[in-house]
Structures are given as C-alpha cells and as structure tokens.
Amino acid sequence: MISDTKKISGLLLSVGFSSIGFIAAITVTVLAAREVSSNPLFLGFPNAVGVGGAFIGTQIFYKISKKYSRLAALSVTFFVGAIGSVVLFYSLIVDSFFLLMVGALILGFGQSATLQSRYAASFVASEKFKATALSLAVWFSVFGSVFGPRLVGVYSNYFENLFNSELIVGYIVAMVGMLFASASVLTFTSSNSSLRNPAEVEEVVQKEIESKKDGSILTLLLVLNHFTMVVIMSATPLHVKDIGETVELVGVIISYHTLGMFLLSPILGNYVDKYGYKSFTYIGTGILFISCLTTFFDSGPLGLKIGLYLLGLGWNFNYVAISSAISKFSLKFKTPLNIRSDSYVFLGSFAAHTTLGISYLLVGFKGLVSVGMFVSVFLFLNLKKLNKLDID
C-alpha cells in the first residue's frame, strides 16, 4: 500500500490544490453572475459554460495523453485552468458578464484535469489497490471542501474593501490552487512513472454485446448521479440568499456538502476493492434519495446542512464505486470509457447549469429537490439492469 501511495503522491497533491481553487470558484460563481448581470435567466450560464470547458478539456486531455503522456495532459490542463481564474478575477473588476463566461470556460479545463486524476491514480496502482487509489484521489478533494469555501468566507470582506467585491476572493484562490496543482504533479511524479508514457488506449469495438450495454449503463449511472448532485448544489446559494442568509452561510453549507462528497472516500474505496462496486451503488442511490427528501421537508439552515451533507455522501458512494467499475472496464476492454463517461457527465452538468435560472424561477428550490428524488429512483431502476461484469 505504501508503494502504491508513493506512486500517486503527485496526483494526490494536485487534486488537493486544484479542488481548493475550483470549489472556491464554484462557491461564488452563481452569485457573481447575479452581481454582473441583471437577468435571472443567465444565473446558471457561467457554470454551464465552465462545464462546457471541462468537456472540451477532457477531449484535449485525451489527445495530449495519447500523443505525449497523462502527466503532460494533467500539467497543461491545470495551468490553463489557472489562466481562466485570472480572467474571472478581471471580469468582476470590470463588471463584465462576457468575461465571466470566458473565464469560466477556461477554468473548466482545470476541472477536467481534477476529475481525470482519479483515473490516472487507478491506472498506475496495482490490481488490488485500484479502487482505493481512485478513492484516495477523490478524498484529497476534501481539502477543497474545507479550505475553498472557508477561504471565501474568511477573506470576503478583505477583498471587498480592496476591489469592491466580496466574491473576488474565490477566483484568487482558484488561480493559486490551479498553479500549485500543475507544479505538484510535475514535481512529485517519479521519473519512471507510467504517467510519463503515452496512454495505451485504443478505440476497440466490443465483441460482447452485453459488455457494450453494461458500459453504457455505467456511464448513465455516473451521469445521473452527478446530475442530481449538481442541480441541488447549484441552486443552494440562490436559495440561501433568498431566505435572507449571508454568503458566509453559503460557504458553511457547501463545506458540509463537499465533506460528504469526499471525507469517507479512502474507506469506501478499500471496501469496493474487496466486495465490488454494485452493492455500494445501491446504498449510494438510497442515500441520495434520503438527502432530497430531507431538504424537501426542511429547507432552512439546519435542513440544508444535513441534506447537503447526505447529498454529498450519496454522490460519493456512487462516484467511487461506478468510477472504479469504469476504470477496470476501460483497462479490460482497452476502450476510453473513462473519457467518454466524464464527457457525458460534463454534458449533463451543462444542461443542469444552463437551465438553472429558468428552473429555479419556475419551480423553486423544493421543485428542484423533487426532480432529484425522481432521478434517484430512475438511477436505482437502471442499476438493476446491469449484468454481472467480470471486472471485480
């Protein structure tokens, strides 16, 4: 285990730094859109464009990793994400919604690198450590959940005095985090790491129809799981402000949520390695439903803290378990399912963010939570369609 952990130390650090920056940016972006645009229908657009950037970044990541190496792909995409943070910073200085959109698009490249890091960790780990390595990479995002929103809350007044915007601190944290992520993966990856080699992934037509079907279902499960989480998480800052609370409470609630997303990942990954992914996906889907039910009946500060924590926890169970299955599926069948699945995840997130303004206006926070409950049920039903994949 120590040997495997050493192999992925650079990846773990890069995930920690980039997640601090990215979650800080996510904490303020919807509110930043409200600050620079008077049209409530556009509130979700910057995050939607950011997801589009992550989608593009994933495709570029794949091309760079095939031609050069996964290490080169990671370092480049993190660095480009830092450039996006600078543009976001400047958009608030000049009060430009257009630059906010451009910056969010470019920052999305860094998000694609953060998510692909979990697969990179799984690929270089030994056979019995793959899910644990992946879950460790997910777990290091807990630093983002703790420090990202907290830094926004602690330094918001300081930067409001400097730049006349309390939200600008989120983008300063994002810039520093992405730069440190790029430097970490370059500095702490050993010279003989397989990350320095071109990715050995080939587009291969599957011979077994059932395997193709299972690959599609795994992707659908990952997309539905992420979609449910994004819809509710993105609406939460708007709801908190609308019930008369402060941006500090937004940071606290997002911290609870992201702690649920990442804190138990290493333990969960170890159990997935031992017992397989399917049982944990059932559990995660149940927790996801309970979280939506909780916030539906209590959408005040206490209910939001509990519900958003459970939302993150259910997402975590599904994310680690399904990602582990996708990673092993990709290696076994020599197919870039990991790239395709993340691409569809980003498209699902794009849809959630794009429709946030109009959906929040039409059905409100409780309406969106109800959508989360229906999606959870649909996810559970599709999980039952999976055949027994010989990848555990």
C-alpha positions in Angstrom: 0.0 0.0 0.0 2.8 2.4 0.9 4.5 1.8 -2.5 1.2 2.4 -4.4 0.6 5.6 -2.4 4.0 6.9 -3.2 3.3 6.3 -6.9 0.3 8.6 -6.8 1.6 11.2 -4.4 1.9 13.9 -7.1 -1.6 13.2 -8.2 -3.0 13.4 -4.7 -1.4 16.8 -4.1 -2.6 18.2 -7.4 -6.2 17.1 -6.6 -5.9 18.8 -3.2 -4.7 22.1 -4.6 -7.0 22.2 -7.7 -10.1 21.3 -5.7 -9.4 24.1 -3.2 -9.4 26.5 -6.1 -12.2 25.0 -8.1 -14.6 24.7 -5.1 -13.8 28.3 -4.1 -14.7 29.4 -7.6 -17.9 27.3 -7.6 -19.0 28.8 -4.3 -19.1 32.3 -5.7 -19.9 31.9 -9.4 -23.7 31.9 -9.3 -23.6 34.9 -7.0 -21.0 36.6 -9.3 -23.4 36.1 -12.3 -26.1 37.8 -10.3 -23.7 40.7 -9.5 -22.7 41.4 -13.1 -26.0 40.5 -14.8 -29.5 41.8 -14.1 -31.2 38.9 -16.0 -32.0 36.0 -13.6 -32.3 33.6 -16.6 -28.5 33.8 -17.0 -27.5 32.9 -13.5 -26.5 29.3 -14.4 -24.8 30.2 -17.6 -21.2 30.7 -16.3 -21.2 27.4 -14.5 -22.7 25.8 -17.6 -20.0 27.3 -19.8 -17.4 26.1 -17.3 -18.8 22.6 -17.7 -18.5 23.0 -21.5 -14.9 24.0 -20.9 -14.4 20.8 -18.9 -15.9 18.8 -21.7 -13.5 20.4 -24.2 -10.7 19.9 -21.8 -11.4 16.2 -21.5 -11.1 15.8 -25.2 -7.8 17.7 -25.3 -6.6 15.8 -22.3 -7.2 12.5 -24.2 -5.3 13.7 -27.2 -2.4 15.0 -25.2 -2.2 11.9 -23.1 -2.2 9.7 -26.2 0.4 11.7 -28.1 2.7 12.7 -25.1 1.6 11.4 -21.7 -1.0 11.6 -19.0 1.5 13.7 -16.9 1.7 16.3 -19.7 -2.0 16.4 -20.1 -2.6 17.0 -16.4 0.0 19.7 -16.0 -1.1 21.6 -19.1 -4.8 21.5 -18.3 -4.2 22.6 -14.7 -2.2 25.5 -16.0 -4.8 26.6 -18.5 -7.4 26.5 -15.6 -5.2 29.0 -13.7 -5.4 31.3 -16.7 -9.2 31.0 -16.6 -9.1 32.1 -12.9 -7.3 35.3 -13.9 -10.0 36.1 -16.5 -12.7 35.5 -13.9 -10.9 37.8 -11.4 -10.8 40.6 -14.1 -14.4 40.1 -15.0 -15.5 41.2 -11.6 -13.1 44.2 -11.7 -14.6 45.5 -14.9 -18.2 44.1 -14.2 -18.3 42.1 -17.4 -20.7 39.1 -17.8 -19.0 38.2 -21.1 -15.5 37.9 -19.4 -17.2 35.9 -16.6 -18.3 33.4 -19.2 -14.9 33.3 -20.9 -13.1 32.8 -17.7 -15.5 30.0 -16.6 -14.9 28.2 -19.9 -11.2 28.3 -19.5 -11.3 27.3 -15.8 -13.2 24.3 -16.9 -10.0 22.8 -18.3 -8.7 22.6 -14.8 -11.8 20.8 -13.6 -11.3 18.1 -16.3 -7.8 17.5 -15.0 -9.0 17.2 -11.5 -11.6 14.5 -12.4 -9.2 12.6 -14.7 -6.7 12.4 -11.9 -8.8 9.7 -10.2 -8.5 7.5 -13.3 -4.8 8.2 -13.6 -4.3 7.1 -10.0 -6.3 3.9 -10.7 -4.3 3.2 -13.8 -0.9 3.3 -12.2 -1.9 1.4 -9.0 -1.5 -2.3 -8.5 -4.5 -4.6 -9.2 -5.7 -4.9 -5.6 -5.3 -1.2 -4.9 -7.1 0.3 -7.9 -10.4 1.4 -6.3 -8.5 2.5 -3.1 -6.1 4.6 -5.2 -9.1 6.2 -7.1 -10.9 6.9 -3.8 -7.8 8.5 -2.3 -7.6 10.8 -5.3 -11.3 11.7 -4.7 -10.6 12.0 -0.9 -7.9 14.6 -1.4 -10.7 16.9 -2.7 -11.7 17.1 0.9 -9.1 19.9 1.2 -11.1 21.8 -1.3 -14.3 21.2 0.7 -12.7 22.6 3.8 -10.5 25.3 2.7 -12.2 26.5 -0.5 -15.5 27.8 0.9 -13.8 28.8 4.2 -11.3 31.0 2.5 -14.1 32.7 0.6 -16.0 33.4 3.9 -12.9 34.5 5.9 -11.4 36.8 3.3 -14.6 38.1 1.5 -14.7 41.4 3.5 -11.0 42.0 3.0 -11.2 41.7 -0.8 -14.5 43.7 -0.9 -12.5 46.6 0.6 -9.8 46.2 -2.0 -11.8 45.5 -5.1 -15.4 46.4 -4.2 -16.5 42.8 -4.5 -16.6 40.2 -1.7 -16.8 37.4 -4.3 -13.4 38.1 -6.0 -11.5 36.1 -3.4 -13.0 32.9 -4.9 -11.1 33.5 -8.1 -7.8 34.4 -6.4 -7.9 31.1 -4.5 -8.7 29.3 -7.8 -5.7 30.8 -9.6 -3.3 29.9 -6.8 -4.8 26.4 -6.5 -4.5 25.5 -10.2 -0.9 26.8 -10.4 0.1 24.7 -7.4 -1.7 21.7 -8.9 0.2 21.9 -12.1 3.5 22.3 -10.2 2.8 19.4 -7.9 2.0 16.8 -10.5 5.2 17.7 -12.4 7.4 17.9 -9.3 6.3 14.8 -7.4 5.8 12.3 -10.1 8.8 9.9 -10.3 10.9 9.7 -13.4 10.0 6.1 -14.0 6.2 6.6 -13.5 3.9 5.2 -16.2 2.2 8.6 -16.2 5.1 9.8 -18.2 4.3 7.4 -21.0 1.7 7.9 -23.7 -1.6 6.4 -22.7 -2.2 2.9 -24.1 -5.8 3.3 -25.0 -7.3 2.1 -28.3 -10.7 2.5 -29.8 -11.9 -1.1 -30.0 -15.3 -2.3 -31.0 -16.6 -4.6 -28.2 -17.1 -8.2 -29.2 -19.6 -8.9 -26.5 -22.9 -7.1 -26.9 -23.7 -7.4 -23.2 -20.3 -5.7 -22.3 -21.2 -2.8 -24.6 -24.6 -2.5 -22.9 -23.0 -2.6 -19.4 -20.5 0.1 -20.4 -23.4 2.4 -21.5 -25.3 1.7 -18.3 -22.3 2.5 -16.1 -22.0 5.8 -18.0 -25.7 6.5 -17.5 -25.4 5.8 -13.7 -22.4 8.2 -13.4 -24.2 10.9 -15.3 -27.5 10.6 -13.3 -25.6 10.6 -10.0 -23.7 13.7 -10.9 -26.7 15.5 -12.5 -28.7 15.1 -9.3 -26.0 16.5 -7.1 -25.2 19.5 -9.4 -28.9 20.5 -9.7 -29.4 20.8 -6.0 -25.9 22.1 -5.1 -26.1 24.9 -7.7 -29.5 26.1 -6.5 -28.4 26.1 -2.9 -26.5 29.5 -2.9 -29.5 31.2 -4.5 -32.0 29.6 -2.0 -29.8 30.6 0.9 -29.7 34.3 -0.2 -33.4 34.3 -0.9 -34.3 33.2 2.6 -32.3 36.2 3.9 -29.0 34.4 4.9 -25.4 35.5 4.2 -22.6 34.4 1.9 -20.9 33.0 5.0 -23.7 30.5 5.5 -23.4 29.5 1.8 -19.7 28.7 2.5 -20.6 26.6 5.6 -23.3 24.6 3.8 -21.1 24.0 0.8 -18.4 22.8 3.2 -20.8 20.3 4.7 -21.8 19.1 1.3 -18.3 18.7 0.0 -17.2 17.0 3.2 -19.9 14.4 2.5 -18.6 14.1 -1.1 -15.0 13.3 -0.2 -14.3 12.5 3.5 -15.0 8.8 3.6 -13.6 8.0 0.1 -10.5 6.0 1.2 -12.5 3.7 3.5 -15.1 3.3 0.8 -12.5 2.5 -1.9 -11.0 -0.2 0.2 -14.4 -1.9 0.6 -15.1 -1.6 -3.1 -11.8 -3.3 -3.8 -12.8 -6.1 -1.5 -16.5 -6.6 -2.2 -17.2 -5.0 -5.6 -19.0 -1.9 -6.8 -22.6 -2.8 -7.2 -23.8 -3.1 -3.6 -22.3 0.3 -2.8 -24.1 1.9 -5.7 -27.4 0.7 -4.3 -26.5 2.2 -0.9 -25.4 5.5 -2.5 -28.6 5.8 -4.5 -30.7 5.3 -1.4 -28.7 8.0 0.5 -29.2 10.3 -2.5 -33.0 9.9 -2.3 -33.0 10.5 1.5 -31.0 13.7 1.1 -33.5 15.1 -1.3 -36.4 14.0 1.0 -34.7 15.8 3.9 -34.2 19.2 2.1 -37.7 18.9 0.7 -39.3 18.9 4.2 -36.8 21.3 5.8 -35.1 23.8 3.5 -33.9 26.1 6.4 -30.3 26.3 7.5 -30.3 23.1 9.6 -32.1 21.1 7.0 -29.8 22.3 4.3 -26.7 21.3 6.3 -28.0 17.8 6.9 -29.5 17.4 3.4 -26.5 18.7 1.5 -24.1 16.6 3.6 -26.2 13.5 2.7 -26.3 14.6 -0.9 -22.5 14.6 -1.0 -22.3 11.3 0.8 -24.7 9.5 -1.6 -22.8 11.0 -4.5 -19.6 9.8 -3.0 -20.7 6.2 -2.7 -21.9 6.2 -6.3 -19.0 8.2 -7.7 -16.2 6.0 -6.2 -18.0 2.7 -6.9 -19.1 3.5 -10.5 -15.8 5.2 -11.4 -13.9 2.1 -10.2 -16.0 -0.1 -12.4 -15.4 2.2 -15.4 -11.7 2.3 -14.7 -11.4 -1.5 -14.7 -13.8 -1.8 -17.7 -11.5 0.6 -19.7 -8.4 -1.4 -18.9 -10.0 -4.8 -19.6 -11.6 -3.9 -22.9 -9.0 -1.3 -24.0 -11.6 1.4 -24.5 -11.6 5.0 -23.4 -14.8 4.6 -21.4 -13.3 6.8 -18.7 -13.0 9.7 -21.2 -16.5 9.1 -22.7 -18.2 8.8 -19.4 -16.7 12.0 -18.0 -17.6 13.8 -21.2 -21.2 12.8 -20.8 -21.1 13.8 -17.1 -20.0 17.3 -18.3 -22.8 17.4 -20.8 -25.3 16.5 -18.1 -23.8 19.2 -15.8 -24.0 21.7 -18.7 -27.8 21.0 -19.0 -28.3 21.4 -15.3 -26.4 24.8 -15.1 -27.9 26.2 -18.3 -31.5 25.6 -17.1 -30.8 26.7 -13.5 -32.1 30.2 -13.9 -35.4 29.3 -15.6 -36.0 26.2 -13.5 -35.3 28.0 -10.2 -37.6 30.8 -11.3 -40.4 28.4 -12.3 -40.3 25.6 -9.6 -38.1 27.0 -6.9 -35.7 25.0 -4.6 -38.2 22.4 -3.5 -39.2 21.7 -7.1 -35.6 21.0 -8.0 -35.2 18.8 -4.9 -38.3 16.9 -6.2 -36.5 16.4 -9.5 -33.6 14.9 -7.6 -35.9 12.4 -5.9 -37.3 11.3 -9.3 -33.8 11.0 -10.8 -32.7 8.9 -7.8 -35.5 6.4 -8.4 -34.7 6.3 -12.1 -31.0 5.6 -11.3 -31.9 2.8 -8.9 -34.1 1.1 -11.6 -31.3 1.3 -14.2 -28.8 -0.1 -11.8 -30.9 -3.3 -11.7 -30.4 -3.7 -15.5 -26.6 -4.2 -15.1 -25.3 -7.7 -15.8 -22.6 -9.2 -13.7 -19.5 -7.6 -15.1 -16.3 -9.7 -14.7 -14.2 -6.8 -13.5 -14.2 -7.0 -9.7 
